[in-house]
Amino acid sequence: MTFTAMKKRCEWGTQDPLYIAYHDTEWGVPVHDDVRLFEMLVLEGTQAGLSWFIILKKRENFRRAFDGFRPEFVAKYDSGKVAELLSNPGIVRNRMKIEAAIQNARLVLKVQKEYGSLDSFLWSFVGSTPIQNTWKSLKEVPCRSGESDVMSKGLQKRGFKFAGSMICYSFMQAVGMVNDHVLSCFRYKEIKKILHP
């Protein structure tokens, strides 16, 4: 048994090397880069009805297909690009989700003009400070919150697609707006230290 395998983790982060790496290095770490935030918005929306593991396996393909998730590039996609993406077996080929990503990219550019950055806008829904939860088991972790409800309404009011409260909460967990590692997970204290050094 390796040292990595001996570490106590959230239950979902113990099944596959790809999941373990994501759990151990990314999930719950605060993200403030606009490109990465847009990437996670797209991927979390694309996950709807699928498993996150499917998205993780295809993430590098998505990055190549979507110009590294730079919103200024994605915002210019036309019907020809949509057709190209729909023929790409390396990503999730769902027209509604692809068109939503393009529309959302255009809205991100508007948000950046209004707020200075996507980061400032999205983090305002948690008062610019990560929420530190204290769950003892995975069963306690919610699938939405008051904050995600407000974020969802704010995004949808602006025209964002695939931005329901559950998608928003999953996004918030992924980009460190909330620390939802369980108390027994080794990452709980590490993330808390990042949030409150």
Buried (B, 14 or more C-beta within 10 A) or exposed (E): EEEEEEBEBBEBBBEEEEBBEBBBEBBBBBBBEBBBBBBBBBBBBBBBEEEBBEBBEBBEBBBEBBBEBBBEEBBEBEEEBBEEBEEBEEBBEBEEBBBBBBBBBBBBBEBBEEBEBBBBBBBEBBEEEBBEBEBEEEEEBBEBBEBBBBBBBBBBEBEBBBBBBBBBBBBBBBBBBBBBBBEEBEBBEBBBEBBEE
